[in-house]
Each structure stands twice: as C-alpha cells, then as structure tokens.
Amino acid sequence: MPELPRIVITGMGAITNLGHTAGATWEAMRAGRSGISVIEGDDFKPWAGQWEVTFGGQVKGWDPGTVIEFREAKRLDRFTQLGVGAGIEAVAHSGIDLTKEDPELCGVILGAGIGGIRTIEEGANTLVAKGPSRLSPFTVPRLMPNAAAGNLAIRFGLKGPSSTHATACASSGHALGDAVHTMRRGEANIMLVGGAEAAVTPICLSSFGVMKALSTRNDDPQRASRPFDADRDGFVLAEGAAVFVLETEEHAKRRGAAIYAEVVGVANSTDAYHITAPDPTGSGAGRAMRWALRDAHLNTADIGYINAHGTSTPLGDKAEVEASLAVFGDHVRASRGGTCLISSTKSMHGHCLGASGAIEMIACIHAVRDGIIAPTINLQTPGTRDEHGHVTPFDVDLVANHSRERRVKYVMNNTFGFGGHNCSIIIGRYQ
C-alpha cells in the first residue's frame, strides 16, 4: 500500500471577537483576554428589556470593506463576510500564488453549523412587513450554508473538491478532517479549510436561551464563559471565522513554504444518544479520541495538550472530562502526575458554534510551534457542583487562568456538536 502524503498547515487567517487577524486572536488567547461583551445592534432593540441574556461574543469594529469590495460585501451574509475575510488572510499568510497552481487540484471545505441565519431573519421580517415581492433576489445565495465556501472558491478560482459541513458545533472539525482525507486520496494538493459562523442574532439568542443552554451572568459578561468551573451555568453565544491553508508536504516544500504544523490524525464518531444532550459517559467523544490516535499511529502518552470542546455547560464539560480520563488514564490524571494538559479557549471567545473548532486550531498550532498553552480563564473551582452544593473536583490540569510554557510535540483538538457528532483532530510539530 503506498504511503499517504503528509498534510501540513502553511497559512492561517481569522476574524474573531479576540482580534481581526489570526495573530491578534492568538495574542489575546495567550494573554488570557476575554472577547465577551454586551450585545449591540438595532435588530435586538425591538425587544429591549425582554432579553434574559444580554451579552455574547460579537466581532466588533471589523469592516468587511477592508478586505471585500463594498458592493460584493453587501451581497454576502455576515458569516460569509467573516469566512471570506479569514480565507483571504490565510492565503496571504501562506505566500501562495493560487493563479500559478492547477485549479483542479485546489479546493475549499468549510464548516458552518447554522449559516446565513441573519439573512433568514431579515427576509422573514421583510416578508411580514412588506410582502413577498419585496425580498431581495440575493436572499437564497446569501443564506446558503455553503455560501462562504462557494465565494472563496470563486474568488481564488479553486475548481477542485469543495463542500460545506453542517454538523452543528463539530462542523469545522469535520471540514478539516474531510480535507485531510481528500488530500490523502490524491484529489488535491492545496485546500482552504476552516469554519465561519455569525449566529449572534435575535432568533439564535432567544432559541438557545429558552433551551437554558446559555449563561445568564449579565452582571459580569467577561467571566460568564467558565468551562470546567463548578459554577458554570451555560455557554456564551459568539461569532467568528478561521481558515487555514493545507498543502501536501511535497507541494509545500517544493515552493519553499513556511510550515507551521502537520495534521497527523483525524476521526469522528456519533453518540447516538440524544439530539442535544451529550452521552453522560462520554463514550462517543472517547471513540473519536481513540480513533484519531489510531489514525495518527500515536499512543496516549504522545499527546501533550488537549484543546477541549469545553463549552461551559454543566453536562458537556463533565462528560468531556470523563471521556478524557477514560481514554488517557493516568497520562491526564493530575493526582497521578499526568503530564497532558487540557484547556478551553471558549473561556475567552465564547462558543462560535460551527466555527469553534477552526478558531481553536489557532491555539493548537501555536502550542506545538511556540510551546505556549492557552489558558482556561475564569476557572476558580474546577469540578461539578451537585444540587446540595457539594463539588466533585476534576482530576485534570486545566491550565487555569494563565498561559503556560510547555514543549509539546502533539496536541488534540476536540469538537462535539448537537446531534451527537464528535470530531478529534491531532496536529504535530513539523520536523
């Protein structure tokens, strides 16, 4: 059987509530800064005073016109603007000239859990207020979940494999895994991959709110997202995008590209348990982790850091810790001297739904490249509090509140979504 090509990361781009570039996003993660703030926008004003949750992870101060021509930007939903903007940065960062590449060997696979929800809401409001003839002819091409991938392909003339994954919060993890398999099969030697989401909208905020999935810590928004803390009370809804340039090692070396990390293992599994709640045993998540290790031909002791899904929900965080302990055992168990660290950057940027895994990949790349582990901020009492107020501690090192220097060779990125979708990605220091 022929040896599979090695897949490397040669470019990064991001637009998040932590920063409007991948570099600025990483610096905020490294510093432990929060990007959570009071929600702004005229679309929320009709229900002023009625919102149970008044904060989120909005991307503020970013002008799409700085990277996309004004008329074009007006034709795109916000999630597509974010995705295209991040993709443009990733290509520039990689130094690749796509006009000189075979377009049939270049593709794009993105994740978007919800897609153009802002366009859907605006269209519904127009329909009610003005009637069916007044909707924009751009409504459908704006709301499509595949609009970000399609527009990136058009911008750069990418004619190879292109698709979009919509597996809730696991979307961008699945996108990256699909891109790796596509390249291993020899169907492409360059792929743009990542995720984009812009779901801080009235319908999404109210829908997640009535599910009791969101934190209601309105008096202290920047401390509301507190993964793995005993007093966590739900996730913080956020938006953003991150895109990466993947290349086969052979292609990257041939053009003299800078290589930031290597993708060595990908896997996904399904809980088959509940449409929104995780399997409390974490068995589905554990399968994804084990299968990713198998795909990478690694042992648990090889992993130095796990970037957790860690959304700050009572059930989800507990199930993820259970899964990590079941898979990694003493290697991650703090009381036994375990050396594998775990943290959740959602404590800083909130939950960007389908874009989360991609945004968190920035922390993973810098972990193997720079030896810096991003922290879990707002972590005061690690564990789960029961109805009597008793806290059962989590026996893992969650890199509380401050980043930490640690040389690691391999890291794992976990993304888990509604529907029971689980995805684990392993990246390694390139050498």
N, C-alpha and C positions, 0 to 999 in steps of 0.2 A: 504494500500500500504506500503510495507516495506521501512524503512528509508534507504536512499542512503548512502553508505560509504563515509567518509571524505577522501579527497585526499591531501596528504602532500608532501612537497619537502624536500628530505633528502640528496641531493648531487648536486654539481654544478661543471661544467667544461667549460672552454672557451679558445680559441686561437683567439686573435684579434689584430688589429694594436695598441691597447692601452696596451696590455700585453699578455703574453703567458699562463696565468692561469686566472681562474675566479677571484681570489683575486687581482692579479695585474691589471686586467681590471677594477675592482671596484675602486681600489685606484686611478687610473687615472681619472675615472669619477668623483669621489668625489673631486679630486683636480682641476677639470676643464681643464685637459690637452688634447691637440689635438693629434690625431694619423695620421693626414693627411700629406703627403709628396710628393716630386717629384717621379713620377713613374720610376722604374728601371726594366731592363730586356732586354735580347737580342732579344726577339720576337717583341719589339717595334722599334728596331733600323733600320730596312729596310725603315721606313717611317719617319726617324728623320727630324725634321724641318717642317713636314706636320701636326702635331697634333695640333688641336685647343685647346685641353685640355691636360696638361702635368702632372697632379697630381692626386692622389687618395689615398685611404685608404688601401695600401698594408700591409700585415703582413710581416715584415722584421726581419731577424735574427733568425727565427724559423727553427729548423732542425727536420724534421719528424722522422729521425733516432733515436731521443732521446726517442721516445715512440713506434715506429713501427720498426720491423726488416727491415734492408736495402732492402733486396730482395723483401719483401712484399710491402714496400713503393713504389718501382719502378713500381709496377703493379697497383697502385692507382692514379687516378686523384687527383689534389691538393685539390679539395673540399672534397673528401673522406678522404684524409690525415687529413685535419682540423677537419672533423666531428668525425673520429675515435679517434684522439688525444684528443678532448674535451670529448668524451664519456669515454675514459679511466680515465681521471682525475675525472669526475663526479662519476664514480663507486668507485674509490679510496677514494674520499672525503666523500662518504656516509658510508664507512666502511662495506659495504655489501659483503658477500662471495656468489657470484652467483652460485658457484658449489654446494652449500648446499640448493639451492632453487629448487622448482618444475619448470623445464624449460618451461612447458606448460602454466604456469601462469606468465611468464615473456616475455615482448615484447619490441619492439622499433618502434617509429613513429617519423620520421624526416621531415623537410621541406627543399626543395631546389628549388628555383624559376627557375634556369637555369641548374644546374647540371654540368656535365663534359664538359663544353664548351672548356676548354683548350685542352682536348683530341681531340675534334672535329676539332679545328683549326689545331692542329698538324697533324691529319690524312689527312685533306684537302691539307695541304702543301706537305706532303709526296706523296699523290696521284698525284699531279701535277708535282712534281719534279722527282719522281722515278717510278711511275706507280702503278697499283692496287695490284700487288703481293707483294709489299713491306710494306704494312700496318701491324701493329702489331696484332697478334691474340688476344691481350688483349684490342683492341680498344673498342669493344662493352661493355665488363664488366667494363671498366673504365668510359665510357661516360654516362652510365645509371644514371638518376636522383636518382634511388633507391639504388645506389651502396653504399652510406655511411650507410644507414640503414641496408642493407644486410650484409656488412662487420662487423658492430657492432654486429649483431645477431650471426654471425659465430664466432667471437672472444669470445663472452661470452656464447655461446650455448643457446641462447634465442629462444625458439620454440613456443612461444605464438603469439598473434597478432602483425603483423609487416607490415608497409606500409610507403609510402612517399607521402607528399602533394606537389603539384607544382601549387600554386596559386599566382605566382609572389611574390610580397613583403609581402603578407599575409601568406606565406607558413608555417613558423614555428609557427605562431599563430594558424592556423588551425590544425597543428600537435599536439600541446598541448591540444587543445580542443577535438580532436578526442581521444587522450589518456585518458583524463578525462572521457569521455563518455564510453569508453571501460572498464575502471576500475569500473565505477558506475554500469555497467551491470554485473559485477562479472566475466568478462572474463580474468582478470589479477589482480595481486596484486602488481606487480612491472613493471614499464615501464621506458625505457630510451626515452627521448623526447627532441626535440630541432630543430636546423637547421644548415646547412652548405652551404657556397657559396664561390666560388673563380672565380669571373667574371671580375676581373681587367685584361682583355685580349684585344688584338687589335680589335677584332670584336665587343666586348661589348662596349669598349670605343668609337669606331667610330660610332656604331649604336645609342647609346644614345646621342652622340654628334650631329649627323645630325638631331635628333629629337628636338634639342635645349633644352634637358632636364637637361644638366649638367651645373654647374657653370664654367665660363671661367676665374676665378680670378687667373690666372697663376702667377701673381706677388706676391701673398700672400696666398699660399695654406692653411695654418693653420686657416685662417679667412674666407675661402671660404664657408664652410658649416655654414650657419647662419639662422637656422629656425626662422620663425616669424619676422625676421628683415625686415624693409621696403626696404632694398637694397639687398635682397636675389635674386639670379639670376639662381638658379638651384641646383640640388643635387650633391654630391660628391660620385662617384662610389667607393665602398670598398668591402673588403672580410673579412671572419672570420667564426667562428662557436661557438656555445654554446649548451651544452647538460645538462639535469637535470635528476636526479633520482626521479621519483614519486613513492609513495607507498600508499597503503591504510593505514589509521591511525592505524588500528588494527595491521597490519603487522609490521609497523614501531615501534610501542610501544612494541610489543612482543619481538623484537630483541634489544630493548634499543637504538634505533637510535636517533641521534640529529635531531630535526625537525626545519627547517629554516622558513617555511611559509606554508600556506594552500591555495590551489586553490579552490575558493568558487563559481566562476561563469564563464561561457564560452558562447559565442554566435557568430554567424556570419550572415552576410546579403550580399545582392548584390545591387549595384546601378542600374543595367540595364539601363545605360545612355550612356556610351562611352567606347571604348575598352582601351583607355589610360587616358583620362581626368576624373577627379572626378566630380560627381554631384556638381555643384557650391553651391547648397543649403545645402550640407552636410547631406541630409536626409537619405541616405543609411548608412553612418557612424553612424548617430544618432540612427538608428534602432538597430545596433549591440550593442551600448552602453546601450540602454534601455533594450534590451533582456538579456544582461549579468547581469544587475541589477536584472531583474526578476528571472533569473536562480539562483542568489545568495540570493534571498529574502532580498534584501537591498534597501534602499532609496538613493536618490542622496546625501543627507546630510551625509551619512555614508562614502563616498569616500573622502579621504584627499589629494590624489595626483593622477594625470593622467599623465602617461608616454605617450606622444603624438607620433603619427606616424611622424609628423613634419620633412619632408624631405628637406626643404629649397627651395621648388618650389613656385612660386607666387600663382598659383591657389590652390594647395593642402593645403598649410598652412592656407589660408583664409577659405577654405571650412571646415577644421577641427575645426577652432575656431568657425565658425558659428554653426557647429553641437554640439560642447561642450556647447555653450551658450543656444542653443535650448533645450538640454537635462537637463543641470544642473542649468540653470537660475541664480538667484542671488547667489547661492552657489559658483559659479565660477566667477561671475562678480565682478571685482576689485572695481569698483566705488560704489558698494553696500556693500562693506565689505566682499565679498566672501572669504571663508577660504580654498577652494580647490585650490591647486597649480597645475600648468602644466609646464612640461619641455620636451625638446627633447635632448636625448643624442646623436642623429645623428650629432649634432653640433660638437661633439668630434670625433666620429668614422666613420662618413660618413654613406652612405646608403649601407648596406650589403645585400640588396635585400631579398632573401628568408630566410636569417639567422637573419635579423634585429630584429624581434620580440623576438627571443630567447636571443640575446645579451642584448637587453633592459630589459629583465626579471631580469637580474642581478641587475640592478638599482632598480627595483620594490621590489625584495626580501630584499635588504638592507634598503629600505625605511621603510618597516614595521618592520624589525628586529632591525635596528640601529637608526631609527629616523633621517636619513640623506637623504635629497632630492638632487639628482644630478642636476646640473645647465644646462641651455641653454647658452652656451658660444657664443661669437661673436654677442651678442644682444645689439645693440645700440639704435635703434629706432623701437620699436615694432609697427607693423602695416603694411598696404599695401599702396604703393605709386602708384598713378594713372599716366596717360600719361602726365599730367600737372605738375607733381612733388608734388602734394598735398598728404599728408599722413593721412590716416584714422587709428587712433590708435586701437590696440586690447585691449579690456576692460577685460583682464585677467592677472593674476600674473604668469609670465613665468620664474620665478627663474633666473633672468638674471645674468650670468657670474660667480656667486659664489654659491657653495652648501649651503644649509640652513638646520638648525636643526628644525625638526618639528615631533612631535609624531603623527603618523597616524596609524589607525587600518586597513584600507582597501585602496588598490590602484588599478587603472585600467590601463591596458596596451593595447594600440590601434595599430593595424597593418592593413594597407589598401594597396591593390595591383591593378596593371593594370588588366583590365577585370571587374573592379567594385567590387572586393572582399573586404569585410570588416570583421575584427575579433576583438573582445574585450574580454579580459581576466581580471578577478578580483582575486587578491590574498589578503589574510588577515594575520595578525599577529596570530601565532598559540598560543592558550591558552586553 
